[in-house]
Amino acid sequence: MSDLSKVTPKGFLGFTHRHLAIVAVFLVTLLIGLYVFTLQSDAYQEAKRFALTNPEVMNLAGPISEVTLRFWSGFHVTYSGSGGEASFVLDVKGGKEQSILDVRMTRVANSWNVIEAYLTTKNQKGIPIKQKTGISSANLNFRQGSLTHDYEIVT
């Protein structure tokens, strides 16, 4: 007869507590790495620079003292050769009030350009923020169910 006392007790879904701890440590390490990688990316740095220097953002929120990534609100960065797309949701702490800035960008010839930005304050939602005059940006018009994109250059 076999000795059943030597069988390892199983935890959640048949995994031992040690396995669950290993998976938890791996996931936490992955999230921390993803956060650090995002903060070091040139796309995030350009979005942060935009938030700090855009006159409309400063006019609505006041002089900007701090810009931080809203990690749990979502972000997206895709590189494709010298191109790519990125979007970030940022907390913008200004002299007048704290706001949320949604920045959408494209990368052309290794350079990130803000194509759309929307500021949400306590009193208003989704205020479109315009680019500085004289700077070109590409507006992407995605067609539902299509793998192609229509590009329109706006100056």
C-alpha positions, -999 to 999 in steps of 0.1 A, spaced: 0 0 0 12 35 -8 17 62 18 -7 90 10 8 113 36 37 121 12 15 135 -15 19 172 -19 -13 191 -11 -27 209 -42 -39 245 -40 -60 265 -64 -68 246 -97 -43 218 -88 -13 242 -84 8 242 -53 12 274 -33 48 276 -45 37 276 -82 12 303 -75 39 324 -58 62 320 -87 36 331 -112 27 361 -90 63 372 -88 67 367 -126 36 388 -133 47 416 -109 82 417 -125 66 418 -160 44 447 -150 72 467 -134 94 460 -165 66 471 -188 61 503 -168 98 512 -168 102 504 -205 72 526 -213 86 556 -193 120 553 -211 104 551 -246 109 580 -269 72 580 -276 64 586 -239 91 613 -237 75 631 -267 40 629 -252 53 643 -219 71 671 -237 39 679 -255 19 680 -223 45 703 -207 49 728 -236 15 729 -254 0 764 -250 -36 752 -249 -29 726 -222 -12 753 -202 -41 777 -208 -67 752 -195 -47 736 -167 -24 764 -157 14 762 -156 23 725 -157 42 712 -127 40 675 -132 31 649 -159 27 612 -151 15 582 -169 -19 567 -160 -7 532 -163 -40 515 -155 -59 537 -179 -40 522 -208 -13 529 -233 -3 516 -266 31 517 -284 38 499 -317 70 502 -336 72 492 -373 105 500 -389 109 537 -388 71 542 -382 47 533 -355 17 544 -334 14 553 -297 -12 566 -273 -10 575 -237 -33 587 -210 -15 612 -188 -22 630 -155 -14 666 -159 -10 687 -127 -14 724 -135 -15 756 -115 -53 758 -120 -63 722 -117 -54 686 -123 -65 672 -157 -62 641 -178 -46 643 -213 -52 616 -239 -23 619 -265 -23 599 -298 8 599 -319 24 585 -351 60 578 -358 73 588 -393 110 586 -402 119 578 -366 102 610 -353 71 609 -331 43 635 -339 12 641 -319 -18 638 -342 -46 641 -316 -48 652 -280 -79 656 -257 -79 672 -223 -104 664 -196 -109 688 -167 -133 687 -138 -158 708 -157 -153 696 -194 -146 663 -211 -126 656 -242 -115 691 -251 -96 688 -285 -61 702 -282 -47 716 -314 -11 714 -326 10 746 -328 5 763 -361 31 755 -387 37 719 -376 25 692 -399 7 661 -386 -9 631 -403 -45 623 -395 -53 586 -397 -87 576 -408 -91 539 -400 -117 520 -420 -136 494 -400 -126 459 -411 -98 471 -434 -61 465 -430 -54 497 -450 -53 532 -437 -61 565 -454 -36 592 -447 -43 629 -449 -16 655 -444 -27 685 -425 -5 716 -422 
